[in-house]
């Protein structure tokens, strides 16, 4: 039995999965599945960022488009829920603001924040790092063939073991712009929506004030 799957039924376990999701793809779904199973989560919240502090020069696809694709991708996932708080706050999305919001709403819950392995070393430089370390446990999403090595002091760190996949949203965007198929790289409903609505094409980006869907 996976030791992470044993839980105290009296304590709610909430997973927080933030990111640009631009667009959501099968790698995100595999991470979500691994988190639900290995952390024995009661719920997993998908939290699209308004603007990532790690990509200050990148202008993301309009929030309504990314949120719509997330809803399509996770339709039927009963323990997954979309949370638009970072988009509603606007500006650069900082993890500490989101975690504090969850702590206020769920004061007794255990919070598990998913983080890419490439961000682990920089955790001590994140905004209000000491507070971050106190509020949540950080769960590292591994890359294929990699494992967690140096763990920042004061942070509670654990690692997902299931389903690492070398796939990124930038690869999806590049393939769309090059006219190459993305079937089997993203959920069918997402690939269909991208194709039918001309999303992620260089010359046909969605209007910032709309959701980009016909």
N, C-alpha and C positions, 0 to 999 in steps of 0.2 A: 504493500500500500504506500502511496505517495505520502510522506509525512506532512506535506503542506496541505493535504486534503482533509486532515483532521482538524475540526474547528469547534470552538465553544459556541453552542447554539444560542447562547444568551447575548452574544456580541455581534452586532451587524458588521459585515466585512464588505467594504466598498472599494472598488477599483476605479482609478481615475486615469483615463487614457487621453492625453492631450496631443495636439499636433496640428499641422496645417491641413492634412488630409486633402491634398491638392493634386490629383484626386485620390479618393480612397481606392485601395486595391487589395488583392488577395493576401498580400503580406500583412496588412492590417487585420484582416479577418483571422488569420492564423495566430497572430499575437493575442487577439481577443479570446479565441478559443483556449489557448494555452493558459492565459491568465484566469479565466473562469474556472478551469479544471484544477490547476496547480495551486491556486490561492484559495480555492473553495469560496469564491465570491458570492455574495447575495445579489449584488448588482455591479455592473461595469458601466461607467459613464464615459461617453465619447465626447470630448471637449475640443471642438475646432477653435483654433486661435484666430483672433482678429488680425494680429500681425506678430510673427515670431521674433523674439529678441535675438535669435541666432541667425536670422536672415534679414537684416535691416534694409538691405537694398532691394529685396524682392517684393514686388507688389502681388499679393495673392489674388487668386480668382475670387470674384465677389462672394460674400458669405452665403447668400441664398443658394448659390449653385453648389457650393461644397456641402452645405447642410442637406440639400435635396439628394445629392448622391449618397451621402451617409445614410439617409433614411432608406433609400433603395437597397443599399448594400446590406443593412442589418435588419431588414424586414423579417419578422418572424423570430428574431432573437429575443426571447422573452426577458432575459436578464440584462439586456443592453438597453441603454437609454441615452438619447441625445441631449446634451446640455449646452445651451448657447450663451452662457453667461459671459464668456470672454468676448464674443462678438458683440454682445449687448453693451459691454463696458467700453468697447472701442479702444483705439490706441494700441500700444505694444502690450502683449499679454504676458504678465508675470505670474509664475507658478505660485508664489506666496499669496497673492491676492485670491487665487482660486482655492487654494487649500484652506485659507482662513474662512472663506465662504462656506466650504463644506463642514469645517469644524463647528461653525455657528449652527448650521442646519442639523448636523448629526454629532452632537457633543460626545456621545458614548461609543461611536463607531471606530473600528480600526480602518485607517485610510492607507491604501496602497497606491503609490503613484508610479506609473510605468515610465521608464526613461530609456532612451537608446544608449547602447554601449558606448557610442562615440561621445556622449555627453557626461559620462560618469566622472572622468578626471576633473572636469570643470565645475562640478557641483559646489565646491567651496567658494567659487566666484559668483554664484548666482545671487540675485538680490535677496538680502536678509537670510543668508545661508544658515545661520544658527537657528533661526525660527523654523526654517524648512525642516531641519534635522529633527526638531522636536515634534512637529505636527504629523508627519507621515513616514511610513516605511517606503523606501524606494526599490522598485523592482526593475532590474536591468533586462532589457530585451537584447538577447545576444545576436551577433552576426554569425553566419555559418562558419564553423570551425574555430570560433573564438570562445574564450571563457573570461570570467571576471578575474582580474589580477589585483591591481592596486585599488583598495577601497578607501575613500576619504574618511578621515577620522570624524567621529561624532555621528555619522550617518548610519542608519540601519539599512543594510543592503542585502537583497537576495536576488537570485537570478532565475529567470524562466529557463526551462530546459527544452520545451517542445517547439517543433516546427520552425526553426530559423530559416528564413528565405531571403536570398540576395535580390531584393526587388525594391525599387524606390519610385516615388511619385514623379520625380524628374525623368526617369526612364519612360514612364507611361506618357508624359507630355511630349517628350522627344519623338516617340514612336508615332503618336497621333500627328504631330507636325510634319513628319516625314512620310505620312501616308501608309504606315506599316500597321498591321493588325495588333490589337491588344487583347484579343480573345484568349481566355484562360489566364490572363494576368490580372483581371478584375472581375467582379461578379457580373453575370450576364446582363442584369438589369442596368448596371452602371455602364458597361461597354455600349449597350444599346442607346442609353440616354446621351452619352458622349457623341456617338455617331449620328443619331437622329437630330441632335440640336447643334451640331457643328462646334462642339466645345473643344477648347485647347488648340484651335487652329490659329496660326500667327495673325492672319488677316481677318479673323472672324471671332473675336473675343466677346463674351457676354457683356451686355451693358451693365455698368456698376449699379444702376438703380433697379435692375430687374433680376429675375432668377435665371434667365438665359434659356428657359424651357418653353417650347411651343405649346 
